[in-house]
Amino acid sequence: MEKLITGIHHITALADDPQKNIDFYAGVLGLRMVKKTVNFDAPEVYHLYYGNKTGDPGTLLTFFPYSGIQRGRRGNRMMNTTGFSVPAYSLGYWQQRLKRFKIDYSAPVERFHNEMVLYFEDHDGTGIELVFNEKDPRPAFTYGTIPIENAIKGFYHAEIWLDDLPSTVDLLKNEMGHELIAESGNRFRFAPSDAPGNYIDLVHTPGTQKGLSGAGSIHHIAFTTANRETQEQVRIKIAQQMLNPTQIIDRNYFTSVYFREPGGVLFEIATAGPGMDIDEPVEHLGETFRLPPQYEPYRDEIEKLVKPVRLQLNNYL
């Protein structure tokens, strides 16, 4: 039977300065800036998308940068860490690159079988892990600032901290088609299929303080579904659990349904298409400031509200 949900679609975080955000994710990490648009619910704020060459689901880390926003706090009832997949042999390369840009990182640790993990944070405190593994066949992307053999391939996992697991576990298994893939200590890994880009790690953290929204915090995590028909099937399942999903909302590059899972984390169900190339060709993704049709008449006003930003890679070669 075909899965209604196939993996992670995108992860969206809050940030402070948009230019620093671009410099870190496109410059230091080498992700492709695939879309520069606005928060459709607050068009005075950018929505910046980073991903692979074509901005595929499973590679898209996005940000709402609110200049001057207070710092958030990692903690319970939040997604706290985004894991990226990189080749197993590239550990030394990434340690040297992070050192070069004066980014502190924790000592590498082995988590599950044949999986080494390196944790660090961006300038806003956003938690990031590079997961060094040999089981990701997806092609990487590079601007040329990072050798292609060391470049990021997309997401590996998302890490959620919860003080109570059973209700969220039931949701993932029963309504969202996930299975328990692995467990170690207080970490339980779920996925619709056992592959990088699909993993949801629930970490049982009773007694940990509740997380706070702000710069460096994750706003929501989105899961991929094939199309609006499968999206509606998932929405009905969620509604039957009294989790109050929204109606289907058009986000131009996909359609979305939002709800809060029992632990309080904002989940989204997003369609795989139409995709990032609906309004600009693949070879020029992220090069221009894109607005959805409803905001195009207000372009002049919106451009006055957002801070000018640019992709600047020379310092990251």
Number of C-alpha atoms within 10 A of each C-alpha: 3 6 14 21 25 22 28 29 25 26 25 19 24 23 29 21 18 23 15 17 20 25 19 17 18 23 23 21 19 26 29 25 26 28 25 20 18 23 17 17 8 10 19 17 21 22 23 24 26 25 28 24 20 18 25 18 28 27 27 27 25 24 27 24 25 19 14 10 15 14 17 19 20 23 21 25 23 24 29 22 22 23 23 24 26 25 20 18 13 16 20 10 14 18 16 12 16 15 12 11 11 9 15 13 15 11 10 16 12 12 13 12 8 12 15 17 22 20 18 17 16 17 14 19 17 22 19 20 24 25 29 24 20 13 15 18 10 13 13 21 22 20 17 12 17 21 14 14 15 19 24 27 27 28 29 26 27 23 22 24 27 25 18 17 17 12 12 17 21 14 17 19 16 13 19 22 20 25 17 18 16 15 15 10 7 11 18 20 22 23 26 22 18 17 15 24 27 25 27 26 23 23 22 18 18 12 10 14 13 15 18 17 19 21 27 27 26 30 21 20 23 23 24 25 27 15 16 17 12 17 22 18 13 21 23 15 17 22 13 12 12 9 15 15 22 14 12 16 12 12 14 17 17 19 20 24 21 22 20 15 20 19 19 14 21 18 18 24 28 30 26 20 19 12 15 21 18 13 14 15 11 14 11 12 20 23 14 13 13 17 20 16 9 8 14 11 11 12 14 9 11 18 13 10 13 17 14 9 15 12 14 12 16 8 9 18 12
